[in-house]
Amino acid sequence: RNVTMLLKDTTKSRDLYEAVKNMLKQFSLSFVNICDIATDAALAMVGKREGLVQLIDDAVATQNSHLMKYYCIIHQENPCAQALKVDNVMQIVIKAVNFIGAKRLNHCQFQEFLKSMDADYSNIIYFSEVKSRQMLKRFYDLRHEIELFMVSKTKFVPELDDENWLTDLAFLVDLTTHLNELNMNL
């Protein structure tokens, strides 16, 4: 439930804390019922001495409980992706996609190739930071067609036959798809 709905004029950490406390009381709950909290970076939320998170953590600690603290889940995606070290997958995917799309002739031939193979898609999605999730999924779905097209252009992509690399690609597709769904739901 959104605590800010209970606030009238202010969003200071003490006011937020009182709103949380009142809401817990309204539902016959106590701070011990809070096991985690996710916030944005607003000072009223994360201030070291007087932030809402600290005030709730202090209240939870008095009841011998432990509070898990999370910074906004949406912003966790980028550091997680960097920590995974998926460059080995992304470099190959971007290189293949750029080869297909860099020259108009290749692009047109690829579209015709997909049509002749009766593929599920009529085109590939080009890489951009915003579209990387959709691009990865489309690349994965068209991996067999992309491999055949690249072979026909004598531009071999050996990773498309490498089971370990394909597993990394599939994992990255699943992870980014899940994160995309999570972002949409949030």
Contacts in CASP RR format, 6 or more apart in sequence:
PFRMAT RR
TARGET T0000
AUTHOR 0000-0000-0000
METHOD contacts of the structure
MODEL  1
RNVTMLLKDTTKSRDLYEAVKNMLKQFSLSFVNICDIATDAALAMVGKRE
GLVQLIDDAVATQNSHLMKYYCIIHQENPCAQALKVDNVMQIVIKAVNFI
GAKRLNHCQFQEFLKSMDADYSNIIYFSEVKSRQMLKRFYDLRHEIELFM
VSKTKFVPELDDENWLTDLAFLVDLTTHLNELNMNL
1 23 0 8 1.000
3 16 0 8 1.000
3 19 0 8 1.000
3 20 0 8 1.000
3 23 0 8 1.000
4 11 0 8 1.000
4 16 0 8 1.000
4 19 0 8 1.000
6 19 0 8 1.000
6 22 0 8 1.000
6 23 0 8 1.000
7 15 0 8 1.000
7 16 0 8 1.000
7 19 0 8 1.000
11 42 0 8 1.000
11 44 0 8 1.000
12 44 0 8 1.000
13 43 0 8 1.000
13 44 0 8 1.000
13 45 0 8 1.000
13 47 0 8 1.000
13 50 0 8 1.000
13 51 0 8 1.000
13 52 0 8 1.000
13 55 0 8 1.000
14 50 0 8 1.000
14 55 0 8 1.000
16 44 0 8 1.000
16 45 0 8 1.000
16 52 0 8 1.000
17 52 0 8 1.000
17 55 0 8 1.000
17 56 0 8 1.000
20 52 0 8 1.000
20 56 0 8 1.000
21 31 0 8 1.000
21 59 0 8 1.000
24 30 0 8 1.000
24 31 0 8 1.000
24 33 0 8 1.000
24 34 0 8 1.000
30 63 0 8 1.000
31 56 0 8 1.000
31 59 0 8 1.000
31 60 0 8 1.000
31 62 0 8 1.000
31 63 0 8 1.000
31 65 0 8 1.000
32 60 0 8 1.000
32 63 0 8 1.000
32 65 0 8 1.000
34 56 0 8 1.000
34 60 0 8 1.000
34 65 0 8 1.000
34 67 0 8 1.000
35 65 0 8 1.000
35 66 0 8 1.000
35 67 0 8 1.000
35 68 0 8 1.000
36 67 0 8 1.000
36 68 0 8 1.000
36 69 0 8 1.000
36 70 0 8 1.000
37 53 0 8 1.000
37 56 0 8 1.000
37 67 0 8 1.000
37 68 0 8 1.000
37 69 0 8 1.000
37 70 0 8 1.000
38 70 0 8 1.000
38 71 0 8 1.000
38 72 0 8 1.000
38 73 0 8 1.000
39 45 0 8 1.000
39 46 0 8 1.000
39 52 0 8 1.000
39 53 0 8 1.000
39 69 0 8 1.000
39 70 0 8 1.000
39 71 0 8 1.000
39 72 0 8 1.000
40 71 0 8 1.000
40 72 0 8 1.000
41 71 0 8 1.000
41 72 0 8 1.000
43 51 0 8 1.000
44 51 0 8 1.000
44 52 0 8 1.000
45 51 0 8 1.000
45 52 0 8 1.000
45 53 0 8 1.000
46 52 0 8 1.000
46 53 0 8 1.000
46 54 0 8 1.000
46 71 0 8 1.000
47 53 0 8 1.000
47 54 0 8 1.000
48 54 0 8 1.000
53 67 0 8 1.000
53 69 0 8 1.000
56 67 0 8 1.000
57 67 0 8 1.000
57 69 0 8 1.000
60 66 0 8 1.000
60 67 0 8 1.000
61 67 0 8 1.000
70 76 0 8 1.000
73 182 0 8 1.000
73 186 0 8 1.000
74 182 0 8 1.000
74 183 0 8 1.000
74 186 0 8 1.000
77 179 0 8 1.000
77 183 0 8 1.000
81 176 0 8 1.000
84 172 0 8 1.000
84 175 0 8 1.000
86 168 0 8 1.000
86 172 0 8 1.000
88 165 0 8 1.000
88 168 0 8 1.000
89 165 0 8 1.000
89 168 0 8 1.000
89 169 0 8 1.000
89 172 0 8 1.000
90 132 0 8 1.000
90 172 0 8 1.000
92 157 0 8 1.000
92 159 0 8 1.000
92 165 0 8 1.000
93 127 0 8 1.000
93 135 0 8 1.000
93 136 0 8 1.000
93 139 0 8 1.000
93 169 0 8 1.000
94 127 0 8 1.000
95 157 0 8 1.000
96 139 0 8 1.000
96 146 0 8 1.000
96 150 0 8 1.000
96 157 0 8 1.000
97 124 0 8 1.000
97 125 0 8 1.000
97 126 0 8 1.000
97 127 0 8 1.000
97 135 0 8 1.000
97 139 0 8 1.000
98 126 0 8 1.000
98 127 0 8 1.000
99 106 0 8 1.000
99 150 0 8 1.000
99 153 0 8 1.000
99 155 0 8 1.000
100 106 0 8 1.000
100 107 0 8 1.000
100 110 0 8 1.000
100 124 0 8 1.000
100 146 0 8 1.000
100 149 0 8 1.000
101 107 0 8 1.000
101 110 0 8 1.000
101 124 0 8 1.000
101 126 0 8 1.000
106 153 0 8 1.000
109 149 0 8 1.000
110 123 0 8 1.000
110 124 0 8 1.000
110 149 0 8 1.000
111 122 0 8 1.000
111 123 0 8 1.000
113 145 0 8 1.000
113 148 0 8 1.000
113 149 0 8 1.000
113 152 0 8 1.000
114 121 0 8 1.000
114 122 0 8 1.000
114 123 0 8 1.000
114 142 0 8 1.000
114 145 0 8 1.000
115 122 0 8 1.000
117 145 0 8 1.000
117 148 0 8 1.000
119 142 0 8 1.000
119 145 0 8 1.000
120 141 0 8 1.000
120 142 0 8 1.000
121 138 0 8 1.000
121 141 0 8 1.000
121 142 0 8 1.000
124 135 0 8 1.000
124 138 0 8 1.000
124 139 0 8 1.000
124 142 0 8 1.000
124 146 0 8 1.000
125 131 0 8 1.000
125 134 0 8 1.000
125 135 0 8 1.000
125 138 0 8 1.000
125 139 0 8 1.000
126 135 0 8 1.000
127 135 0 8 1.000
128 135 0 8 1.000
132 176 0 8 1.000
133 176 0 8 1.000
133 177 0 8 1.000
133 179 0 8 1.000
133 180 0 8 1.000
136 169 0 8 1.000
136 172 0 8 1.000
136 173 0 8 1.000
136 176 0 8 1.000
137 173 0 8 1.000
137 176 0 8 1.000
137 177 0 8 1.000
139 146 0 8 1.000
139 169 0 8 1.000
140 169 0 8 1.000
140 170 0 8 1.000
140 173 0 8 1.000
143 160 0 8 1.000
143 166 0 8 1.000
143 169 0 8 1.000
146 157 0 8 1.000
146 160 0 8 1.000
147 157 0 8 1.000
147 160 0 8 1.000
147 161 0 8 1.000
150 156 0 8 1.000
150 157 0 8 1.000
150 160 0 8 1.000
159 165 0 8 1.000
159 166 0 8 1.000
160 166 0 8 1.000
END
